[in-house]
Amino acid sequence: MSKIIMVQGTMSNAGKSLLVAGLCRIFKQDGYRVAPFKSQNMALNSYITEEGLEMGRAQVMQAEAAGIKPSVLMNPILLKPTNDIGSQVIVNGEVIGNMKAREYFAYKKELIPDIMKAFHELEKQADIIVIEGAGSPAEINLKENDIVNMGLAQLLNAPVLLVGDIDRGGVFAQLLGTLMLLEKEEKGRVKGLIINKFRGDKTILDPGITMLEDRGHVPVVGVVPYINISLEEEDSLTSRFDRREEAQIDIAVIRFPRISNFTDFFVFEQIEGVSVRYVDSVRDLHYPDMIILPGSKNTMGDLKWMRQNGLEAAVKKRQGDCIIFGICGGFQMMGSRILDPYGVEEGGEVGGMSFFSMETVLEKEKVRTQVYGTFQDTTGRLSVLNGLELEGYEIHMGRSTVNELTHTPLCSLSNRLNGEEKADGVSVEDVYGTYVHGIFDKGEIALRVVKELAARKGLSIEEGFMMDYGTFKETQYDKLADTLREYLDIDAIYHIMND
């Protein structure tokens, strides 16, 4: 039987995901087989496994930290919000349908057997399982049918570390208030408190820590500083969306209301002299070197949003002045028409942005596959990518038909699951589109894009500063683990797991 430890937070974005990743890396470094687990995740950033199954990207990041392949066993339930009151429900990597919040609230306890089966399968592969909670265990309106915080801790008999975010302020009230709202048995599961994202001199904090332990009757096992680290996030509360600085090479990503898989662009952030801004208004678009239309969980609705707030017209006005690149839902928007005969999103049809002569039909079945291939016959300024190998994954509800007489594909692809080959995407001068998530991640693809953007402005980009993106992420996991080793009482955490 695996040793287990669970990380819960006083709120969303308290830092649970990174702490789980850091613990996974520490236990791996210490010679254990380790795996992450989150019973239920709500996120629009998702990933497709080798088996063609869908899971949340946070557990993918944590699996990377643990040095193992991602598996849906690590995230048996994924909720992808489709609007403000409902989500697409994915169980064991496959869509079972859309549900309104109240409907899912009443249904979710039926998924406990799926959760337990996934966890016990994962136990066969791991010496230690690090479990992540969601939101806060003190959300008293949700406790009745809880399957992700204290409800899960009870099912698995898991000891809990409770994390508070001092950067937002009120961390003592967060931690003590959460403990006060827990039932006696639940509070007994909390074996350690962690203060996260601290800036400044810790000695100033010490009197508060003493009072916190006296009143909460739970030891503080660490005060973790705000870590300057670059790892993939999936939370819509990410601080990345707040960045406004523009560097020599400026990339603007349209921030749709239902933006998904914004991790596709993190690789560009690692290149010195490049800014990646998330833009949701015409006034903030300015004059970027590249505009990216990202994935969307509601393509038709987000296209209408762009149309209503003027961003569609502003983006089209930039054609010829910068590279325009669409991925997945953003790619679908760039065609001439989107049809929804089955009511997958909103029903009916909507005219596209007409960059491409392409029609998309939204279908009931989701395409889910990992792919690999080569840039081939790419036109315009990104012809510098021709011959480079790429890899990534597709995850979409629609199929697009392109006018092959007037349009050149962006790349040729093979399905990793069955070897099926196909052409993908569109390349028309300096306007591009693809269904492939992660298309910029492999090798020197992102660097070549940036070098081409720089060349047009008479700038040069040094090649020595950027290592392979996968190697870069490994350095970040090690940095995270080193920091946690310094500021957490790891011996106490091992003792908690073995108690």
N, C-alpha and C positions, 0 to 999 in steps of 0.2 A: 504494500500500500504506500502511495506517495505521501511525503510530507507536504503540508499545504500552509500557505499564508495568504490572507486576503487584505487588499488595500481598498479602503473606502474613504470617501471624501466628505467634507462638510457642505460641498456645493459642486456644481459642474465647473470644470476647468481649474480645480484645485491642484492639479498636477498628478493625478492618479496614474495616467497612462505612462508618463515618463518614469515615475517611480517604479512601476511594475517592470518596465523595460530595463531600468538600471539594476533592479534586483535579479532579473533573469540573467543579465550579463555577469553579475557578481557570482551567482551560483554556478554558472557555466565555467567561469574562470577558476572556481574552486573545485572543479572536476565532476560536478553533478550533471545528470541529464535533467534539463529543466524545460518547462513549457508554460506559456501564459494561458489564461482562461477568462472569458467574460461571457456569462450565460446569455445576456441580452444587450445588444448594442444598438443605439439609435444614431445613425450617421448617413450622410449622402456620399461620403468617400468610401468606396468599396473596392474589392479586389477579386480576381478570378483565380482559383487554384489550378493546378495541373489537371485536376479531374473535371474542370469546367464548373466548379461550384463557387458560390459568392459568399464573401465574408467581409467584416469590417477591417479597415486598413490599420487601425490601432493594434490589433492582434497580429497583423502582418509585421508591423514594425517591431513588436515585442518578440515575435518568433525569430526575426533577424538578430535581435540582441541575444537570443538564446542559442543562436547558431543552428536552427532547425528550419525545415520547410514549413510554410504556413499550411494549416489544415482547418477545415470548417469545424473540427472537433473543438477548436479553441474559441469558437464564436457560433454556437448552434442557432441563435436567434438574432436576426438583423432586421431592424425597422428602418425603412427609408421614407421619410416624410414626403408625401405628395402634395399636401396643403397644410393649413394651420390646424386641422382637426383630424387628419387621417394619415395613414402610412401604408406602404407596401410591406407585407410581412413575409420574411424569408426564413425558412426553417431548414436546417441542415443543408444550407447552400442553395435551396430552390424556392422559388416564389410559390406561396400558397394562396395569395390574393391580397386585395386591399381591404383595410378595416378602418373604421372610425375609432377614435381614441376610446370612447366608452365601450364599444364592441370588443376591442382588443383587451381592455381592462377586465372584462368579464370572462374572456376566453383564455387568457394567458396561463392560468394554472394548469390547463390541460396540456401545456407544453413541458411540464416538469419531467415526465418520463424521457423526453428528448434531451433535456438538459442533463439528466443523470446518466443516460446512456453515453452521451458525448464525453462527460467527465470521466466515467469509468474506463472508457476506451483510451482516453488520454493518460490515465494512470498507468496503463500497461507500457507506456513509452517514456515515462518520466519518473525521476526520483523525487523531484520537487515541482509542485504546480503553484504558480503565483497567480492569484485570482484578483480581478479588478471589479469593483462595484460600479454603480452608475448614479450620477446625481448625488443625492444625500440619503442616508438611512433614516433621517428625521423628517422626511416628507410624509407626515402622519396620514394624509388623505390617500396615500398609495400603499400603506403598510399592509393592508388586509390581504392583498394578493401578491405580495412582493416575491419576486423570483430572482432578484439580482443583487440585493444588499443583504440585510439581516435574515431575510427569508432563505436565501441561498446559503448563508453562513450556518444557519441552523441545519439545513439539509445535509451539508457536508461536514458539520462539526468543525468549522474553520475558525482559528484565531484571527483577530482583526487588528490592523493598524489603521488609525483614523488620521487623515491628513487635513490640515487647514491651510489656507492661502493668506499669508500675512501681507502680501503685496496689495491686496484689495482693502486691507484694514479690518479691524475687529476680529482678529484671529482667536483671541481668548474667548470672546462671546460665541464665535463659531463652534469651537471645540466644546466648551462647557455647555452651551445651549443644546448641541447635538446629544451629548451624554445625558442631559436632563430629560430629553424627549424620548430616550430609549427605554424600553421595558427592562426590568431588573435582569432578566436572563440575557437580553441583548447587550446591555452594558457590560455584563460579565465576560462577554466575548471580546471586548476591546482590551487588548493587552499592551498597546503602546500608542502614544500620540506623536505626530510629526508636524512640525511647523515648517512650511514650505515657502520658497521664494523670498527669503529674508535678505535685506540689504542693510549693511551697516555693521556696527560693533555689537557682537552678541552679548557682551557683558552688560550692556544696557537692558537686555531682554531677560537676564537671569532672575531678577526679583519676580517678574511676571510668571516665569516658568515654575518657580517655587510655589507661588499661589495657585497656579493651574494644577499642579500635581496634588496640592493639599485639598483643593476643592473637588477635583475630578476623581481623585483616588486612582489615577492611571499614570504610569511613568511616561515622561517625554523621552523618546528614544532617538531624537535627532532634531536639529535645526538646520535645514538645508538652505544654502544660499541660492539666490537667483542665478541660474546657470546660463551662461552665454553659449548655447549649443544649437545646432541646426539639425533637427530630426523631423520626420514627417508627422504632421498632426492630422486629425480628422475632425476636430471640434469646430463648429461654426463660430465659436467665441475666440478663435485664434487672433492673436495680435497682428498677424500678417495683414489682415484686412485694413488695418489702421495706418499702414505705411504710406507716406506722401512724398518722401524724398525722391528726386529724380537724379540718376547718375548719368554718366556720359552716354551709356547705352540704356535706353528706357523701354521696358516692356510693360504694356498695359493689358491686364486681364479683366474682361468684363465680369463684374460681380453680379451674376444673376441672383434673384431672390432664392432660387432653388439650385444654386451652383453645386456641382458634384465633382469629386476627384480633382480638387485643386492641388493635390500633391503632384500632379503632372508637371508642374512648373518649378518645383523646388530646386531642381538641378541648376537652373539659371541663377539662383541666389548664391550659388557657390563660386560664381565667376566674378572676379574683382572688376569693379567698374560698371556693373549691371544692376539696375533697379527693376524689381518686379512689383508693380502697383496694382491693386484691385479697385476697379473704377465702377461706380454705380450712377454717375451723373455726367452730363455733357460738360459741365464746367470743370470737371476733374480729368477729363480725357487728355487735353492738351495736344502735344504733337509727338507721340511716342514713335520709336523706331519699328516697333512690332505691336500689333494688336492681336490678342488671342481671345477667341470665343470658346469658352471651356464647356465641359459637360453640364448637363442640366437634368434634374429629375422631372421637370415639367417643361419640355421643349416648346410646346405651343404657347403656354402661359408666359414663359420667360421671353419668347420672341415678341409677344404682344406688349409686354412690359418695356422692352427696348423701343418698340414703335411708339408707345405712348409718351415716354420720357425724352425722346429725341435722340437716344444713343444709336439707334439703327441708322438714321440719316447721317449722324456725325461719323460713324464708322465708314459708311459708304463714301462719304466725302473725302476720307483719308486714302481711298484706293489710288494707287500710283505713287503716293508719297511714302508709304511704309508697307511692310509685309503684313498681310492679314491671314491668320491661321485659325481654323476651326477644328475642334476635337469632339467627336461623338455628337451630343446634342447641339453643340455649336456648329458642327459640320452640317447637320440636318437643316439648321436654320439658313444656311448659305445657299440652299437650293431654290428652286422656283415654287415648290408647293409641298406642304405637309398635310397628309390625310390621316384621319383617325376614325376609320369605319367601325371599329369595335369599342369605341369609348375608352380606350386605354388611358388617355389623359382627359381631354375635354370633349371629344367627339367632333364631328364635322371636319372642316379643313381650314387652313390658313395659308395665305401666300407667303413665300419665303423672301429672303433678301436678294435673290436673283443674281448672286455672284456666279452660280453654276446653273447649267441646264440639267436639273436633277429633281426627281420627284421621290419623296419619302412616304412610305405607308407604315404607320404604327401597327404592330401586330401583337397578338396575345402572348406569343411565346418569346421569351427573352433570349437573345444571343449571348452566350457565355463561353468564352474560349481564350486560352493563351495562344499567342501567335509569334512568329519570327519571320524575318524576311530581309529584303534589301530595297533601298531607295533606287528607283529605276525610271529613267525617262522623265525625271523631275525637271520642270522648266523654270525660267526666271532666275532670281538671285539665289534660290535654294538649290539650284542645279549642282552646287558645291557638295551636296549630300549624296549625289549619285554614286553608287557602288558601296556605300556604307551599310553595314548590317544593323538591323534594328530588332527589338523584341518588346513585347508588351501584352496587353490583353484587351479583348472587346467585351463590352457589357452594354447592350442597348435593346430597346423594344421595337425598333423599326428596321426596315430594309430600304435601301436607296437605289434607285435606277438612274444611271448617268448616261447622258448622250455621248456615246463613245466616238462619234464622228467628229465632235468638236472639242472633246476634253481628253487630256492625258492623265492616266493614273499617277498617284504619288509614289506608290511602291508595290512590290509583289510580296505576297504573304503565304505562309504555310500554317495550317492549323496544327498546334502541337499535339492535340489529342488523336487526330486521325490522319494527319499528313495531307489533308485536302489543300490544294493550292488555289489562289485567286489573286486578282488585282484589287487594290484598295485605294480609296481616296481620289482626290482630284487635284490637279496642278494646272493652273491657268495663270501664266505670267507670274506675278508676285502674290497671288491669292491661292491658298492651299486648304485642304480639308482631309480629315481621316477619321476612322472609327477607333484607332489604336490609342489606348491610354498608355502612358509611359513611353511614348515614341521618342522623346528627347533624352532618355536616361542612359542609353548604352554608349560606351566608348566616348568618341569625340564629337558626337552629333551636336550637342548643345554648344560646344566650343566653336564648331564650324559655323553654326548659325550666328553666334555673336560676332565672330571675326568678319563675317560678311556684312553684318549691320554696321560694324565699325569702319570697314573699308569704304563704305558709301559716304561716311562722314570724314574721311581722310584720317582716321585714327588707326592705331595698331593695337592688337591685343597680345600680350605675352602668353605663351603657351605653358610656361613652367609652373604657373601658380595653381593649375587645376589638375588634380589627380582623377582617376576613374571614380565615378560617382559611388559605385559599390564600395570601393576602398575608402572613400571619404566617409561614408556612413559608418564603416567599421571603426574609424578613428573617433567618431562622435559617441558611439556606444561605449568605447573604452574610456573616453573622457567622462561620460556620465557615471560609469561604474567607479572610476577613481574618486570623483567628487562625493558620491554617496558613501564610499568606504571611509572617507575622511570625516564626514559630518553625521553619519548614522552610526548607532551602536549595533554593528553587524552581529557581534557575539550575542547581544540580547535578542536579536531577531532570530538567530539560530536556536537560542534557548526557548523562545516562544513557540517555534515550530515543533520542537522536540518535547515540550512539556506534556 
